[in-house]
Amino acid sequence: MEDTSANAPFQTLRYGDLNRWINAEYGRLGARFQAIIDPSFATTGVSDAYAPWFQFAAFASRGIGKAQLGAAIALDAARNYRETGDHEAALARFIPSHVAELAAGVIGALVRKEARLAGTFLVAFASTLRNQGALDGLAVSALLDPRTFVVTLERMLQIIRTAPGADPIDQLASISRTLRNAMEDGNRRIYMDVGLGGHAYLEFRATRPGVTPADVLQEFSLPGLSDPDRAKTAYEFAIAHLNDAPPPVHFERLIPGMVLDARPLVIAGFALYEQAGQTRDLEAKNRCVAFANNFLIFREQHQALQPAFTPGSVLPGEVDRLKLLAVITPMIEVELRLETWRFWEYAEKHLPSRGLHPLHSRATEYNWAVFADRWEPVIDTFGPCYRNPRAMWPAPNPDPNENL
């Protein structure tokens, strides 16, 4: 498989270049898998069937690129404030004027200069203009809740105080670097795992005309998988629970062996996509796709991505990624064509308060770096895709600095 060679682009590209390449690849994979799910898609380019994980990834991965852009822009805004002493002017260079004015009032009320510096960084990170170094994958609206702003700012100040660097700007630079590195690390890990698994499956499928779900389970495997029979177990579990409402998603407890290696879920997911393609009833087809997507999401989130958020120690020149993810968690969004999913809105509606402090918003009581905290919210991010299946096509622009 060409993509696995040592010279493949994903091995050598960095940051924005890597992100754009991966986003484009997800778009291509999404279209090919949609033609499996809905054979008419190959000629029409439209579909009322749910989109596969790969097409959602083409949208969601743009948010990774936006976070990298935002980290650099936030550092520029902080440097500008440090040089001029005017936080409103510093923000106005990078974000909409009405947002800058609103944020300037909040930041100006802060007594300590280090707090104003950190506030400038946070607001610029969360609200940079779309199409001009845009960060529309993170939400300034979350920071308009004073409960969130106060907690987020205090966490940011704590990180700055322990960050490597000779002065506050150097320390913010290490925070910006950590954000960019963590986002790139996650982007690369997910593509090399689930993305390359998709390429491998399409190559397998090209050699087997008329492939059936049983063929997938019996003949397709992934490199290094010790017990491919677990894919059959996962597939049978899915078929038995297709009509459950809500569908079961805690696969680490429900299907043996998934805690250590969930690649059998990916294989079972591919078999479910094939089953969807052979299913004429749209509702039944979509139940297959949704279950398959949940299988792939589990592998992506539980094992492929997790080391990028919790590498086990603080890496040289960085700050603690776990603590930094707690800072940006309330601002996390996934932008789709007709809806934007926002974590802070989801938290207020669906997550229980942990009672950490009466003045803490629910969004600040959770950490996106912790799998158990983000798992059900991640599942919910697919809701807009399922409500508006036609809006998933065509694939979004792979450049996160451009409109969808």
ABEGO torsion letter per residue (X at the ends): XAAABAABAAAABBEAAAAAAAAAAAAAAAAAAAAAABAAAAAAGBBABBBBAAAAAAAAAAAAAAAAAAAAAAAAAAAAAAAAGBAAAAAAAABBAAAAAAAAAAAAABABAAAAAAAAAAAAAAABBBGBGBBAABBAAAAABAAAAAAAAAAAAAAAAABBEABAAAAAAAAAAAAAAAAAAAAAAAAABAAAAAAAAAAAAAABBGBBAAAAAAABBBBGBABAAAAAAAAAAAAAAAABOBBBABAAAABBGAAABAAAAAAAAAAAAAAAAABABAAAAAAAAAAAAAAAAAAAAAAAAAAAABAGBBBBGBBBAAAAAAAAAAABBBBBAABBBBAAAAAAAABBBAGABAABBAAAABBAABAAAAAAAAAAAAAAAAABAAAAOBBBBABAABBX
